[in-house]
Amino acid sequence: DECKVIRGEHGAGVKIIHARDLVPGDIVEISVGDSVPADLRLLKIKSTTLRIDQSILTGESVSVLKDEGMVKDAKTNQDKINMLFSGTIVASGKATGVVVRTGGKTELGAISKGLSEEEDRKTPLKLKIEEFGDQLCKVIMWICIAVWAININHFNDPIHGGSWVKGAIYYFK
């Protein structure tokens, strides 16, 4: 993914760079259809409104109206109306923002990290299934030993060649 970055004195140079080359403090310009390359704090909305489709992050079915004003007491991502989150899409409008987080430190990166850590944790159901599997293996093993022991008198039968060892192997199979 590529993005427009304003670098240089007084915003003199607009450069198109790869999103992976962004660093906190870079000024990024976004417009309709762009994927937000990193977590950005809005500096200036250059259109009447700015709407962002952040369903990938929050699950909201409609695009969200953003504002460059300061937000107090934002407890959830939905409350952070002056923030644009990595991976979300600009539905309408044009704006500039300053990069505050990149890569795995973004909100989307935090979700990804949380999901990967969750895969390693064993749920109560997984633990019960493992316990049941262990018990089932032990029961089957004891049944096999009992069947083998019950047939110990038949090891010398002529049908097995008259040998105790051949009979033991036959019943072992």
N, CA, C and O of each residue as an XYZ file, in Angstrom:
692
protein
N       0.834     -1.188      0.000
C       0.000      0.000      0.000
C       0.876      1.248      0.000
O       1.897      1.318      0.684
N       0.454      2.202     -0.768
C       1.172      3.465     -0.836
C       0.295      4.571     -0.268
O      -0.930      4.458     -0.239
N       0.945      5.648      0.184
C       0.205      6.778      0.734
C       0.939      8.071      0.424
O       2.124      8.066      0.088
N       0.212      9.188      0.542
C       0.798     10.509      0.304
C       1.260     11.080      1.636
O       0.483     11.200      2.582
N       2.550     11.433      1.690
C       3.130     11.976      2.913
C       3.665     13.363      2.616
O       4.306     13.590      1.589
N       3.396     14.284      3.521
C       3.917     15.637      3.391
C       5.170     15.720      4.247
O       5.114     15.663      5.475
N       6.303     15.854      3.564
C       7.585     15.955      4.268
C       8.330     17.184      3.758
O       8.180     17.579      2.601
N       9.116     17.767      4.613
C       9.852     18.970      4.234
C       9.317     20.153      5.012
O       8.313     20.050      5.717
N       9.996     21.270      4.877
C       9.599     22.466      5.614
C       8.296     23.037      5.085
O       8.102     23.158      3.876
N       7.420     23.382      5.988
C       6.135     24.026      5.684
C       5.300     23.198      4.711
O       4.551     23.757      3.910
N       5.418     21.900      4.771
C       4.601     21.042      3.914
C       4.937     21.173      2.444
O       4.076     20.963      1.590
N       6.165     21.513      2.140
C       6.563     21.788      0.760
C       6.522     20.561     -0.137
O       6.165     20.675     -1.309
N       6.874     19.403      0.374
C       7.000     18.248     -0.503
C       6.014     17.138     -0.201
O       6.025     16.574      0.893
N       5.154     16.817     -1.175
C       4.251     15.683     -1.042
C       4.920     14.506     -1.738
O       5.237     14.574     -2.925
N       5.130     13.443     -1.002
C       5.778     12.257     -1.553
C       4.831     11.069     -1.440
O       4.040     10.974     -0.501
N       4.924     10.177     -2.401
C       4.175      8.924     -2.316
C       5.156      7.855     -1.868
O       6.141      7.569     -2.548
N       4.866      7.262     -0.698
C       5.754      6.241     -0.139
C       4.944      5.009      0.252
O       3.714      5.046      0.293
N       5.647      3.925      0.536
C       4.982      2.724      1.036
C       4.535      2.969      2.473
O       5.236      3.619      3.249
N       3.375      2.450      2.816
C       2.823      2.638      4.160
C       3.765      2.074      5.225
O       3.815      2.592      6.340
N       4.510      1.019      4.890
C       5.425      0.419      5.873
C       6.578      1.365      6.243
O       7.250      1.153      7.252
N       6.811      2.413      5.427
C       7.895      3.366      5.690
C       7.451      4.552      6.534
O       8.250      5.439      6.832
N       6.174      4.569      6.923
C       5.677      5.661      7.767
C       6.266      5.573      9.175
O       6.534      4.485      9.685
N       6.458      6.729      9.784
C       6.913      6.791     11.173
C       6.004      7.760     11.924
O       5.436      8.669     11.319
N       5.861      7.574     13.235
C       5.057      8.530     14.002
C       5.576      9.956     13.785
O       6.780     10.212     13.814
N       4.643     10.858     13.571
C       4.996     12.254     13.310
C       4.857     12.641     11.844
O       4.780     13.830     11.533
N       4.823     11.665     10.933
C       4.616     11.966      9.514
C       3.218     12.548      9.323
O       2.276     12.177     10.023
N       3.100     13.469      8.361
C       1.804     14.044      8.008
C       1.320     13.313      6.753
O       2.013     13.291      5.736
N       0.129     12.718      6.831
C      -0.415     11.917      5.731
C      -1.660     12.592      5.186
O      -2.482     13.118      5.936
N      -1.783     12.567      3.858
C      -2.961     13.111      3.193
C      -3.804     11.942      2.691
O      -3.294     11.037      2.032
N      -5.093     11.969      3.008
C      -5.993     10.893      2.581
C      -7.201     11.478      1.862
O      -7.592     12.619      2.108
N      -7.788     10.683      0.970
C      -8.992     11.114      0.259
C      -9.860      9.893     -0.032
O      -9.491      8.767      0.302
N     -11.007     10.120     -0.652
C     -12.004      9.074     -0.916
C     -11.365      7.835     -1.537
O     -10.596      7.924     -2.494
N     -11.705      6.667     -0.964
C     -11.222      5.391     -1.492
C      -9.895      4.932     -0.919
O      -9.514      3.774     -1.090
N      -9.183      5.828     -0.238
C      -7.891      5.457      0.343
C      -8.080      4.562      1.560
O      -9.043      4.698      2.315
N      -7.140      3.651      1.726
C      -7.070      2.871      2.956
C      -6.166      3.642      3.902
O      -5.077      4.065      3.515
N      -6.601      3.824      5.118
C      -5.807      4.579      6.089
C      -4.557      3.749      6.408
O      -4.678      2.610      6.859
N      -3.349      4.307      6.177
C      -2.121      3.522      6.270
C      -1.607      3.270      7.693
O      -0.819      2.349      7.906
N      -2.034      4.061      8.646
C      -1.582      3.931     10.040
C      -2.635      4.613     10.908
O      -3.567      5.225     10.388
N      -2.491      4.510     12.217
C      -3.404      5.250     13.089
C      -3.021      6.725     13.005
O      -1.874      7.095     13.255
N      -3.995      7.561     12.651
C      -3.752      8.993     12.453
C      -4.640      9.820     13.364
O      -5.776      9.442     13.650
N      -4.114     10.953     13.820
C      -4.942     11.955     14.501
C      -5.205     13.046     13.474
O      -4.275     13.563     12.856
N      -6.467     13.395     13.294
C      -6.831     14.394     12.290
C      -6.234     15.753     12.602
O      -6.288     16.228     13.737
N      -5.661     16.375     11.571
C      -5.160     17.742     11.701
C      -6.129     18.715     11.049
O      -6.504     19.729     11.637
N      -6.534     18.384      9.804
C      -7.424     19.285      9.077
C      -8.268     18.480      8.098
O      -7.755     17.646      7.353
N      -9.572     18.745      8.113
C     -10.482     18.165      7.134
C     -10.567     19.171      5.994
O     -10.928     20.329      6.203
N     -10.229     18.720      4.775
C     -10.165     19.606      3.616
C     -11.419     19.527      2.745
O     -11.401     19.957      1.592
N     -12.479     18.993      3.278
C     -13.757     18.913      2.568
C     -14.863     19.252      3.562
O     -14.590     19.521      4.732
N     -16.085     19.237      3.106
C     -17.199     19.586      4.002
C     -17.289     18.609      5.165
O     -17.423     19.011      6.320
N     -17.213     17.313      4.844
C     -17.255     16.271      5.881
C     -16.225     15.193      5.548
O     -15.708     15.114      4.433
N     -15.955     14.388      6.533
C     -15.071     13.223      6.353
C     -15.766     12.026      6.976
O     -16.074     12.010      8.168
N     -16.005     11.024      6.139
C     -16.655      9.798      6.621
C     -15.708      8.644      6.402
O     -15.077      8.525      5.351
N     -15.615      7.783      7.422
C     -14.702      6.632      7.387
C     -15.496      5.350      7.615
O     -16.325      5.264      8.521
N     -15.223      4.359      6.769
C     -15.807      3.022      6.958
C     -14.851      2.254      7.866
O     -13.821      1.752      7.415
N     -15.198      2.167      9.140
C     -14.336      1.465     10.086
C     -14.968      0.161     10.571
O     -14.741     -0.279     11.698
N     -15.768     -0.445      9.688
C     -16.424     -1.708     10.038
C     -15.409     -2.815     10.302
O     -15.682     -3.718     11.094
N     -14.244     -2.765      9.656
C     -13.208     -3.778      9.876
C     -12.730     -3.759     11.331
O     -12.272     -4.775     11.854
N     -12.839     -2.617     11.964
C     -12.337     -2.455     13.327
C     -13.452     -2.545     14.373
O     -13.284     -3.180     15.414
N     -14.587     -1.907     14.091
C     -15.631     -1.796     15.112
C     -16.886     -2.600     14.804
O     -17.705     -2.844     15.689
N     -17.037     -3.015     13.539
C     -18.222     -3.762     13.167
C     -19.409     -2.880     12.816
O     -20.491     -3.396     12.533
N     -19.236     -1.574     12.828
C     -20.328     -0.659     12.487
C     -20.681     -0.822     11.016
O     -19.795     -0.922     10.168
N     -21.968     -0.850     10.714
C     -22.405     -1.094      9.339
C     -22.431      0.163      8.479
O     -22.495      0.065      7.254
N     -22.382      1.335      9.090
C     -22.391      2.585      8.328
C     -21.091      3.344      8.576
O     -20.436      3.171      9.604
N     -20.737      4.183      7.612
C     -19.518      4.971      7.773
C     -19.698      5.993      8.900
O     -20.811      6.421      9.203
N     -18.582      6.367      9.503
C     -18.606      7.224     10.685
C     -18.135      8.624     10.317
O     -17.141      8.782      9.609
N     -18.844      9.635     10.796
C     -18.476     11.033     10.586
C     -17.322     11.365     11.525
O     -17.400     11.102     12.725
N     -16.260     11.940     10.986
C     -15.085     12.293     11.788
C     -15.001     13.804     11.944
O     -15.544     14.560     11.138
N     -14.302     14.233     13.012
C     -14.156     15.647     13.310
C     -12.744     15.871     13.829
O     -12.183     15.012     14.509
N     -12.173     17.026     13.509
C     -10.797     17.306     13.931
C     -10.707     17.867     15.345
O      -9.608     18.090     15.853
N     -11.841     18.095     15.979
C     -11.849     18.657     17.329
C     -11.286     17.698     18.369
O     -11.133     16.501     18.126
N     -10.984     18.258     19.531
C     -10.427     17.475     20.617
C     -11.515     16.627     21.281
O     -12.650     17.072     21.445
N     -11.151     15.407     21.658
C     -12.111     14.495     22.291
C     -11.671     14.262     23.728
O     -10.508     13.964     24.001
N     -12.635     14.406     24.649
C     -12.340     14.135     26.063
C     -13.032     12.853     26.478
O     -14.150     12.583     26.038
N     -12.399     12.074     27.302
C     -12.971     10.851     27.866
C     -13.421      9.838     26.813
O     -14.521      9.294     26.904
N     -12.583      9.590     25.828
C     -12.910      8.576     24.812
C     -12.519      7.212     25.369
O     -11.337      6.920     25.550
N     -13.523      6.383     25.637
C     -13.260      5.070     26.217
C     -13.169      3.974     25.156
O     -12.488      2.970     25.365
N     -13.846      4.155     24.023
C     -13.831      3.155     22.962
C     -13.371      3.798     21.659
O     -13.302      5.022     21.546
N     -13.060      2.959     20.685
C     -12.645      3.479     19.380
C     -13.765      4.285     18.717
O     -13.494      5.230     17.975
N     -15.010      3.917     18.979
C     -16.131      4.652     18.404
C     -16.190      6.086     18.931
O     -16.670      6.982     18.237
N     -15.706      6.305     20.148
C     -15.724      7.642     20.751
C     -14.619      8.550     20.198
O     -14.697      9.771     20.331
N     -13.612      7.969     19.592
C     -12.448      8.731     19.116
C     -12.725      9.282     17.717
O     -12.198      8.783     16.723
N     -13.562     10.321     17.660
C     -13.981     10.849     16.359
C     -12.881     11.655     15.667
O     -13.025     12.001     14.494
N     -11.797     11.959     16.360
C     -10.693     12.684     15.729
C      -9.552     11.740     15.323
O      -8.470     12.189     14.945
N      -9.805     10.435     15.406
C      -8.784      9.439     15.048
C      -9.222      8.638     13.828
O     -10.397      8.301     13.680
N      -8.267      8.340     12.963
C      -8.474      7.440     11.835
C      -7.611      6.218     12.100
O      -6.445      6.348     12.474
N      -8.170      5.044     11.910
C      -7.474      3.824     12.282
C      -6.968      3.065     11.064
O      -7.624      3.011     10.023
N      -5.814      2.495     11.217
C      -5.168      1.725     10.156
C      -6.106      0.659      9.607
O      -6.782     -0.038     10.364
N      -6.140      0.540      8.271
C      -6.952     -0.483      7.636
C      -8.371     -0.058      7.329
O      -9.072     -0.751      6.592
N      -8.819      1.083      7.884
C     -10.165      1.563      7.578
C     -10.130      2.297      6.237
O      -9.055      2.633      5.741
N     -11.296      2.546      5.654
C     -11.392      3.129      4.314
C     -12.080      4.489      4.379
O     -13.057      4.667      5.107
N     -11.560      5.449      3.609
C     -12.183      6.771      3.524
C     -13.399      6.649      2.605
O     -13.249      6.386      1.412
N     -14.603      6.839      3.152
C     -15.846      6.729      2.384
C     -16.156      8.024      1.639
O     -16.652      7.995      0.513
N     -15.863      9.153      2.270
C     -16.050     10.436      1.590
C     -15.199     11.490      2.287
O     -14.963     11.428      3.494
N     -14.745     12.457      1.495
C     -13.990     13.563      2.037
C     -12.492     13.453      1.810
O     -11.992     12.497      1.218
N     -11.797     14.471      2.304
C     -10.348     14.572      2.166
C      -9.808     15.221      3.432
O     -10.429     16.132      3.980
N      -8.640     14.747      3.902
C      -8.100     15.290      5.151
C      -6.605     15.029      5.249
O      -6.025     14.287      4.455
N      -5.997     15.667      6.252
C      -4.614     15.370      6.613
C      -4.600     14.973      8.076
O      -5.413     15.436      8.876
N      -3.657     14.103      8.406
C      -3.525     13.657      9.787
C      -2.084     13.334     10.110
O      -1.269     13.104      9.216
N      -1.782     13.318     11.379
C      -0.440     12.985     11.825
C      -0.425     11.533     12.298
O      -1.328     11.086     13.006
N       0.608     10.816     11.897
C       0.739      9.409     12.276
C       1.059      9.333     13.766
O       1.998      9.969     14.244
N       0.265      8.547     14.494
C       0.521      8.364     15.926
C       0.977      6.941     16.246
O       1.713      6.731     17.210
N       0.543      5.961     15.444
C       0.966      4.567     15.661
C       1.078      3.862     14.311
O       0.310      4.135     13.389
N       2.044      2.954     14.211
C       2.241      2.186     12.982
C       2.385      0.701     13.310
O       2.649      0.321     14.450
N       2.204     -0.128     12.279
C       2.443     -1.574     12.397
C       1.618     -2.245     13.480
O       0.410     -2.034     13.588
N       2.296     -3.060     14.281
C       1.636     -3.828     15.332
C       1.148     -2.988     16.497
O       0.430     -3.492     17.361
N       1.522     -1.714     16.539
C       1.100     -0.837     17.638
C      -0.236     -0.154     17.345
O      -0.776      0.541     18.205
N      -0.772     -0.347     16.133
C      -2.061      0.255     15.783
C      -3.186     -0.512     16.472
O      -2.965     -1.580     17.042
N      -4.393      0.043     16.412
C      -5.550     -0.634     17.002
C      -5.797     -1.978     16.318
O      -6.117     -2.965     16.980
N      -5.649     -2.015     14.997
C      -5.826     -3.265     14.252
C      -4.733     -4.271     14.626
O      -4.995     -5.470     14.733
N      -3.513     -3.777     14.822
C      -2.407     -4.641     15.251
C      -2.651     -5.223     16.634
O      -2.296     -6.372     16.898
N      -3.252     -4.439     17.515
C      -3.565     -4.920     18.867
C      -4.603     -6.036     18.812
O      -4.515     -7.011     19.557
N      -5.587     -5.889     17.927
C      -6.600     -6.936     17.764
C      -5.947     -8.206     17.230
O      -6.218     -9.306     17.711
N      -5.093     -8.042     16.240
C      -4.393     -9.190     15.652
C      -3.543     -9.913     16.699
O      -3.530    -11.143     16.762
N      -2.845     -9.146     17.505
C      -2.006     -9.732     18.555
C      -2.870    -10.470     19.579
O      -2.520    -11.564     20.021
N      -3.986     -9.873     19.947
C      -4.896    -10.505     20.900
C      -5.442    -11.821     20.380
O      -5.574    -12.785     21.134
N      -5.760    -11.864     19.090
C      -6.286    -13.093     18.494
C      -5.224    -14.182     18.450
O      -5.523    -15.348     18.708
N      -3.995    -13.817     18.128
C      -2.942    -14.836     18.055
C      -2.615    -15.384     19.443
O      -2.299    -16.566     19.580
N      -2.687    -14.546     20.466
C      -2.460    -15.027     21.828
C      -3.604    -15.920     22.279
O      -3.387    -16.873     23.028
N      -4.804    -15.627     21.838
C      -5.988    -16.393     22.224
C      -5.933    -17.809     21.681
O      -6.448    -18.731     22.314
N      -5.311    -18.003     20.505
C      -5.229    -19.333     19.898
C      -4.430    -20.300     20.771
O      -4.711    -21.498     20.790
N      -3.440    -19.783     21.490
C      -2.577    -20.635     22.300
C      -3.236    -21.088     23.601
O      -2.852    -22.109     24.172
N      -4.198    -20.350     24.057
C      -4.853    -20.651     25.328
C      -5.832    -21.809     25.164
O      -6.593    -21.856     24.198
N      -5.807    -22.740     26.112
C      -6.723    -23.879     26.054
C      -8.033    -23.513     26.750
O      -8.048    -23.051     27.891
N      -9.120    -23.733     26.033
C     -10.440    -23.444     26.586
C     -10.870    -24.602     27.489
O     -10.307    -25.692     27.397
N     -11.848    -24.385     28.349
C     -12.336    -25.469     29.194
C     -12.817    -26.676     28.372
O     -12.630    -27.819     28.789
N     -13.425    -26.431     27.228
C     -13.875    -27.526     26.374
C     -12.692    -28.345     25.856
O     -12.726    -29.576     25.865
N     -11.631    -27.636     25.398
C     -10.432    -28.351     24.923
C      -9.838    -29.208     26.041
O      -9.427    -30.342     25.797
N      -9.791    -28.683     27.248
C      -9.237    -29.428     28.380
C     -10.070    -30.668     28.678
O      -9.515    -31.738     28.930
N     -11.403    -30.537     28.652
C     -12.292    -31.682     28.908
C     -12.143    -32.743     27.817
O     -12.138    -33.937     28.117
N     -12.023    -32.324     26.565
C     -11.857    -33.279     25.466
C     -10.534    -34.024     25.599
O     -10.483    -35.235     25.385
N      -9.462    -33.312     25.952
C      -8.163    -33.968     26.155
C      -8.231    -34.970     27.309
O      -7.702    -36.077     27.208
N      -8.880    -34.579     28.401
C      -9.028    -35.464     29.553
C      -9.824    -36.714     29.172
O      -9.458    -37.825     29.555
N     -10.916    -36.531     28.414
C     -11.725    -37.653     27.964
C     -10.909    -38.583     27.060
O     -11.004    -39.803     27.186
N     -10.112    -38.020     26.157
C      -9.273    -38.809     25.265
C      -8.261    -39.648     26.035
O      -8.035    -40.813     25.707
N      -7.653    -39.054     27.060
C      -6.696    -39.796     27.890
C      -7.381    -40.958     28.614
O      -6.851    -42.068     28.646
N      -8.543    -40.708     29.186
C      -9.270    -41.764     29.899
C      -9.712    -42.874     28.948
O      -9.642    -44.054     29.292
N     -10.162    -42.499     27.762
C     -10.588    -43.489     26.774
C      -9.423    -44.385     26.358
O      -9.594    -45.596     26.218
N      -8.251    -43.807     26.161
C      -7.053    -44.597     25.808
C      -6.726    -45.602     26.915
O      -6.402    -46.756     26.635
N      -6.811    -45.161     28.167
C      -6.508    -46.064     29.287
C      -7.517    -47.217     29.359
O      -7.129    -48.364     29.581
N      -8.811    -46.918     29.171
C      -9.843    -47.954     29.203
C      -9.611    -48.971     28.093
O      -9.686    -50.176     28.336
N      -9.333    -48.509     26.894
C      -9.093    -49.415     25.763
C      -7.857    -50.275     26.030
O      -7.857    -51.466     25.721
N      -6.814    -49.688     26.594
C      -5.598    -50.447     26.907
C      -5.915    -51.571     27.908
O      -5.471    -52.705     27.729
N      -6.675    -51.257     28.947
C      -7.001    -52.272     29.954
C      -7.911    -53.371     29.381
O      -7.786    -54.534     29.764
N      -8.808    -53.017     28.483
C      -9.651    -54.021     27.820
C      -8.781    -54.969     27.005
O      -8.978    -56.183     27.048
N      -7.823    -54.424     26.265
C      -6.923    -55.261     25.454
C      -6.108    -56.206     26.338
O      -5.955    -57.385     26.018
N      -5.587    -55.684     27.451
C      -4.807    -56.532     28.378
C      -5.693    -57.627     28.956
O      -5.259    -58.772     29.085
N      -6.948    -57.281     29.311
C      -7.874    -58.278     29.867
C      -8.191    -59.369     28.841
O      -8.196    -60.552     29.184
N      -8.454    -58.990     27.594
C      -8.746    -59.981     26.547
C      -7.535    -60.894     26.344
O      -7.691    -62.105     26.188
N      -6.361    -60.331     26.344
C      -5.132    -61.111     26.165
C      -4.964    -62.083     27.337
O      -4.640    -63.254     27.138
N      -5.189    -61.586     28.561
C      -5.032    -62.431     29.754
C      -6.092    -63.539     29.805
O      -5.791    -64.655     30.227
N      -7.309    -63.250     29.388
C      -8.376    -64.245     29.371
C      -8.018    -65.397     28.420
O      -8.357    -66.549     28.688
N      -7.360    -65.096     27.354
C      -7.033    -66.101     26.336
C      -5.672    -66.762     26.554
O      -5.198    -67.475     25.671
N      -5.043    -66.550     27.684
C      -3.710    -67.109     27.947
C      -3.720    -68.653     27.897
O      -2.718    -69.269     27.534
N      -4.853    -69.267     28.263
C      -4.952    -70.737     28.233
C      -4.980    -71.284     26.813
O      -4.695    -72.463     26.604
N      -5.317    -70.455     25.839
C      -5.430    -70.902     24.447
C      -4.146    -70.676     23.645
O      -4.109    -70.970     22.450
N      -3.097    -70.158     24.282
C      -1.856    -69.869     23.558
C      -1.219    -71.138     22.971
O      -0.594    -71.078     21.912
N      -1.371    -72.279     23.646
C      -0.749    -73.522     23.183
C      -1.638    -74.327     22.234
O      -1.270    -75.447     21.878
N      -2.801    -73.801     21.805
C      -3.689    -74.534     20.898
C      -2.951    -74.916     19.616
O      -2.126    -74.151     19.115
N      -3.254    -76.118     19.083
C      -2.617    -76.556     17.846
C      -2.934    -75.643     16.656
O      -2.181    -75.608     15.683
N      -4.046    -74.904     16.734
C      -4.409    -74.000     15.629
C      -3.358    -72.908     15.436
O      -3.222    -72.359     14.343
N      -2.617    -72.596     16.500
C      -1.578    -71.559     16.440
C      -0.197    -72.173     16.214
O       0.820    -71.497     16.370
N      -0.165    -73.402     15.861
C       1.112    -74.071     15.613
C       1.651    -74.769     16.837
O       2.772    -75.276     16.813
N       0.875    -74.809     17.915
C       1.277    -75.523     19.118
C       2.326    -74.787     19.927
O       2.802    -75.330     20.925
N       2.698    -73.616     19.558
C       3.728    -72.853     20.277
C       3.068    -71.773     21.126
O       2.193    -71.045     20.658
N       3.502    -71.681     22.382
C       2.962    -70.686     23.298
C       3.265    -69.280     22.780
O       2.414    -68.397     22.890
N       4.454    -69.050     22.221
C       4.869    -67.728     21.714
C       4.004    -67.318     20.519
O       3.549    -66.178     20.439
N       3.775    -68.278     19.567
C       2.935    -67.963     18.396
C       1.510    -67.648     18.829
O       0.874    -66.769     18.249
N       0.998    -68.343     19.829
C      -0.353    -68.076     20.347
C      -0.430    -66.719     21.014
O      -1.410    -65.994     20.844
N       0.607    -66.369     21.778
C       0.645    -65.068     22.450
C       0.658    -63.943     21.422
O      -0.030    -62.936     21.590
N       1.442    -64.114     20.356
C       1.503    -63.102     19.304
C       0.174    -63.000     18.577
O      -0.268    -61.901     18.243
N      -0.469    -64.136     18.329
C      -1.772    -64.145     17.650
C      -2.791    -63.340     18.441
O      -3.501    -62.510     17.872
N      -2.870    -63.575     19.742
C      -3.860    -62.868     20.568
C      -3.444    -61.417     20.836
O      -4.278    -60.566     21.146
N      -2.154    -61.159     20.713
C      -1.682    -59.795     20.876
C      -2.125    -58.917     19.695
O      -2.398    -57.729     19.861
N      -2.189    -59.525     18.498
C      -2.588    -58.781     17.296
C      -4.050    -58.452     17.393
O      -4.603    -57.826     16.489
